Every structure is written in C-alpha cells, then in structure tokens.
Amino acid sequence: MDYVELRSKHAVLAYLHSLERNIISVDIEGEYNLHEYGEKVCLVQIYDGEQFVLIDPLAVEQDALKKLFENSHLLKVMYGAASDLSVLKNGHDIECKSVFDLQPAVKLLGQVNLNLHAALRLYLGVELTQKKKFQRYNWTKRPIETEAIQYALDDVRYLLELKDVLLRQLAEQGTLEQFFLENMMMQHKDYTRIPGQRLRKSREFDALTPDGKTRFEGIFAIRERYAQQANTPPHQLLANQDLFMIVKNPSSVEQIVFSPKIQRDLIASLAQEIRAFLQNN
C-alpha cells in the first residue's frame, strides 16, 4: 500500500495542521532491549482515514514526536496501547494524551487476550498474514524492509473501522460507560519503569536473603553500566539466570561462559569488576 513518509519536524507539524479530522489510528514499532541497549520508538505508523503515514523517529527531532503524542486535541485510536505508552514514557519522556485503546472494548465484549489480528478476524472478518519474524524484528536497522513496512501499516489499516464496530456492540451491551472509564484510568497510569523492575518482582528475587539482594543490586548496576557503554542488551552481557546464580553463589562467577559476540576486553573488564565487588560484599 502507498504511504507518505515524514522525516522532519516541519513535515510532522505540517501534516498535523493539514488533518481535517481530529482522529487518527496509530501504532508504534520499537526497540525493547532485544538488539540494543534500552527502549526507544523506531517507527510510528498512522492512518487518518485517507492516507497512510510513516514517521521515522531516528530521523525526526524528538520534539516532533511530542507534538504528535502529547496533542490532547487529537484522538489516537490504538490497540493494546500499554507497551506503546510505556516506551514513549521511558524512552522519550513523552506522555501520550487522548488515547482511545480498543483492547478494553474487546475484553468487555467477553473476548479475553485477543491480539489485534485475532480481533480483526472476529469482528471484521479480516485475515492478516501473521509474520512471526517481525515479532522480534530489529526496527533500528535502516533501510526497513518493504515487507516489514507493510506489516507495520497493517496494524493501523483497520483500526478506525474496528472502532465503529466495537462501539456499536458496546452500546448494545450497555457497557460504553465502563469502556470510557477504563480508557481514562489507563491514561492516568504512571508508565515510568525502573531498569530491573521485572526482575525485582520475580520469585527468585523474593527468595534472596538481604545480603543476596545487596549483591543483586551491585551486580545489576555493573551489568547495566557496561551494557549501556556497549549499546548491548544487558542480558546478552550476562544472562539473568547467570546473574542470580552469582548472587546466590558468588564463587560461580568463575563458571560463567560469556557470549563470544561481545568484545573480549569488555567481558574481561566486566568480569573483573564483578569479582572485585563480590570480594567486598
């Protein structure tokens, strides 16, 4: 399908000014500590009912993204928006406003854990080709493959139509107010996430002794610093299971086999700093 690509702040602002309606469907492709360090938005897909638009966040000024997502006068129809709102907040300090997430509507209609493709199949009879390779695709690479772009655009192609169908069914069911409430609650949620937050909520972390938790925080901080320096996902430097093994049994640091993909001098320095920390803790 044809699309317009916006690669500057001026182009983004001009597009927003040209919109005849104050509603768009939007989706994000991002990097989530899979190929590089940290989280960031790598592609923004928009459909405004007339044309498809792509914004390249790696080429566009940060302020342009803010103008789009923090515009409270522009309704943004999304599906399963939580991860997008999170990466906007944690990767770019952007708080998305006027979000209209359709996933709560699907849940209120009795369909739990339906992804977008399944929802489109159920409510619109639309069958999209699911490409598993794009679920872990490296969206930081340029140029983006044509097939990947088409896959990304499909995620916004039918959202406006899906919105109309879902709102009609919610009205018939008498749950429109609950849907609006859930959307409002979602937008008031704080999506700030601290590095390592998920690990600290794990059973393994809860089972650690106080000394073990102290070792965890120290080694985690060391790993985080080296990963940022190397622009590498932290788990590729030191796997989470190996981190916990060292925390529980400090002598096991000598048994760790580090990835051969990482520079030897970096690994040597990382291992040396972990050993030094363990000797003092």
C-alpha positions in Angstrom: 0.0 0.0 0.0 1.1 3.6 -0.6 2.2 5.8 2.2 3.8 9.2 3.0 7.0 9.3 5.0 7.7 12.2 7.3 11.4 12.8 8.1 11.5 16.2 9.8 9.8 18.2 12.5 8.5 20.6 9.9 6.9 17.8 7.9 5.2 16.3 11.0 3.8 19.7 12.1 2.6 20.4 8.5 0.8 17.0 8.4 -0.9 17.6 11.8 -2.0 21.0 10.7 -3.5 19.5 7.4 -5.7 17.0 9.2 -9.3 17.6 8.5 -10.5 15.3 11.3 -9.2 15.2 14.9 -8.8 11.4 14.9 -6.1 9.0 13.6 -5.2 5.4 14.2 -1.6 5.0 15.3 0.8 2.2 16.3 4.5 2.0 17.2 7.3 -0.3 16.5 10.1 -0.1 19.0 13.3 -1.5 20.4 12.8 -3.2 23.7 16.3 -4.3 24.9 16.4 -7.0 22.3 19.1 -5.7 19.8 20.4 -2.6 21.5 20.5 -1.1 25.0 17.3 0.4 26.3 13.9 1.1 24.8 13.1 3.6 22.1 10.5 4.2 19.4 11.8 3.2 16.0 8.7 3.7 13.7 5.4 5.4 14.0 2.5 4.3 11.7 -0.6 6.4 11.2 -3.8 6.0 9.2 -6.1 9.1 9.1 -8.9 7.6 7.1 -7.4 8.8 3.8 -3.7 8.1 3.7 -1.1 6.1 5.5 1.8 8.0 7.1 5.2 6.8 8.5 7.3 8.8 10.9 11.0 7.8 11.3 11.8 8.7 14.9 15.5 8.0 14.2 15.5 10.9 11.7 12.9 13.2 13.2 13.6 15.6 16.1 12.3 14.4 19.4 10.1 17.5 19.7 8.1 16.3 16.7 7.1 13.1 18.5 6.0 15.2 21.5 3.8 17.4 19.3 2.1 14.3 17.9 1.6 12.2 21.0 1.1 15.0 23.6 -1.5 16.7 21.4 -4.7 16.4 23.6 -6.9 17.6 20.7 -6.0 14.6 18.5 -7.7 11.4 19.3 -5.4 8.4 18.9 -7.1 5.1 18.2 -4.8 2.2 19.3 -5.0 -1.4 20.2 -3.2 -2.7 23.3 -1.6 0.7 23.9 0.2 -0.1 27.2 3.5 -1.1 25.7 3.5 1.9 23.4 2.7 4.3 26.2 5.5 2.7 28.2 8.2 3.0 25.6 7.1 6.6 24.9 7.5 7.5 28.6 10.6 5.5 29.4 12.4 6.0 26.1 11.4 9.6 25.3 9.8 11.1 28.3 6.6 11.6 26.3 3.2 11.2 28.0 0.7 10.2 25.3 -2.7 12.0 25.6 -6.2 11.4 24.2 -5.6 7.7 23.7 -8.6 5.5 22.6 -7.5 1.9 23.2 -9.8 -0.6 21.7 -8.5 -3.6 23.6 -10.6 -3.0 26.7 -13.7 -3.0 24.4 -12.8 -6.4 23.2 -12.4 -7.6 26.8 -15.8 -6.1 27.9 -17.4 -8.0 25.0 -16.1 -11.2 26.5 -13.1 -11.9 24.4 -10.0 -12.1 26.7 -6.4 -11.9 25.5 -7.2 -11.3 21.8 -4.4 -9.8 19.9 -5.1 -7.3 17.1 -5.1 -9.8 14.3 -7.5 -12.1 16.2 -9.8 -9.2 16.9 -9.8 -8.1 13.2 -10.7 -11.7 12.2 -13.5 -11.9 14.7 -15.2 -8.5 14.3 -14.3 -7.6 10.7 -13.7 -10.9 9.0 -10.2 -9.6 8.0 -7.4 -12.1 7.8 -4.0 -10.6 8.0 -0.9 -12.6 7.4 1.0 -13.0 10.6 4.7 -12.9 10.2 6.5 -14.3 13.3 9.8 -13.0 12.1 8.5 -9.4 12.6 7.7 -10.1 16.3 11.4 -9.9 17.1 12.4 -7.7 14.1 15.2 -5.2 14.5 13.4 -2.0 13.8 16.5 0.1 14.5 18.0 -1.0 11.1 17.8 1.2 8.1 16.5 0.8 5.5 13.5 -1.0 6.8 12.4 -3.9 4.6 9.4 -3.3 2.4 7.7 -6.4 3.8 8.2 -5.1 7.3 6.7 -1.7 6.5 3.6 -3.3 5.0 3.3 -5.5 8.1 3.6 -2.4 10.3 1.0 -0.4 8.3 -1.5 -3.3 8.6 -1.6 -2.7 12.3 -3.3 0.7 11.7 -5.2 -0.1 8.5 -8.4 -1.3 10.1 -8.5 0.4 13.5 -10.9 3.1 12.6 -13.4 0.6 11.2 -12.9 -1.7 14.2 -13.6 1.2 16.5 -17.1 1.7 14.9 -18.0 -1.9 15.2 -16.8 -2.2 18.8 -18.6 0.9 19.9 -21.8 -0.2 18.4 -21.6 -3.6 20.2 -20.7 -1.9 23.5 -23.7 0.3 23.2 -26.0 -2.7 22.5 -24.5 -4.4 25.5 -24.8 -1.3 27.7 -21.1 -1.1 28.6 -20.0 2.0 26.8 -19.5 3.9 30.1 -17.3 1.2 31.5 -15.2 1.3 28.4 -14.7 5.0 28.6 -13.8 4.7 32.3 -11.2 2.0 31.6 -9.6 4.2 28.9 -9.5 7.2 31.3 -7.9 5.1 34.0 -5.3 3.7 31.6 -4.2 7.2 30.6 -3.8 8.3 34.2 -1.5 5.4 34.9 2.2 6.1 35.6 4.2 4.2 33.0 7.6 5.1 34.4 9.6 1.9 34.7 12.9 1.5 36.6 15.5 -0.8 35.0 15.3 -4.3 36.5 11.8 -3.8 37.8 10.5 -7.1 36.4 13.4 -9.0 37.9 12.8 -7.5 41.3 9.2 -8.8 41.1 10.3 -12.3 40.3 10.2 -15.2 42.8 13.9 -15.6 42.5 14.5 -12.1 43.8 11.9 -12.5 46.6 13.7 -15.7 47.7 17.1 -13.9 48.1 18.5 -13.1 51.6 19.1 -9.5 52.5 22.8 -10.0 51.6 21.8 -11.6 48.3 19.6 -8.6 47.4 22.6 -6.3 48.1 24.7 -8.4 45.8 22.0 -8.4 43.2 21.8 -4.6 43.2 25.5 -4.2 42.9 26.0 -6.7 40.1 22.9 -5.5 38.3 24.2 -1.9 38.3 27.6 -3.1 37.0 25.9 -5.0 34.2 23.7 -2.1 33.3 26.6 0.3 33.0 28.6 -2.0 30.8 25.6 -2.7 28.6 24.9 1.0 28.1 28.6 1.5 27.2 28.5 -1.3 24.6 24.9 -0.4 23.4 24.1 -4.1 24.0 21.0 -5.6 25.8 22.1 -6.3 29.4 21.0 -10.0 29.2 23.4 -10.5 26.3 26.3 -9.4 28.5 25.3 -11.5 31.5 22.1 -13.6 31.3 19.6 -13.1 34.1 19.9 -16.7 35.2 23.6 -16.3 35.5 23.2 -13.1 37.4 21.0 -14.9 40.0 23.4 -17.8 40.1 26.3 -15.5 41.0 24.2 -13.7 43.6 23.3 -16.9 45.3 26.8 -18.5 45.0 29.5 -15.8 44.4 32.2 -18.4 43.5 30.1 -19.4 40.5 31.3 -16.3 38.7 34.3 -18.4 37.5 31.9 -20.8 35.8 30.1 -18.2 33.7 30.6 -18.5 29.9 30.1 -15.1 28.4 28.9 -14.6 24.8 31.6 -14.7 22.2 29.8 -12.0 20.3 30.9 -9.4 22.9 34.4 -7.9 22.8 36.9 -9.8 24.9 38.3 -6.7 26.6 34.9 -5.6 27.6 34.0 -9.0 29.0 37.3 -9.2 30.9 36.7 -5.8 32.4 33.1 -6.7 33.4 34.2 -10.0 35.0 37.0 -8.3 36.9 34.7 -5.6 38.3 32.1 -8.2 39.3 34.8 -10.2 41.1 36.1 -7.0 42.9 32.5 -6.2 44.0 32.0 -9.7 45.4 35.2 -9.6 47.3 34.0 -6.6 49.2 30.4 -7.8 49.6 
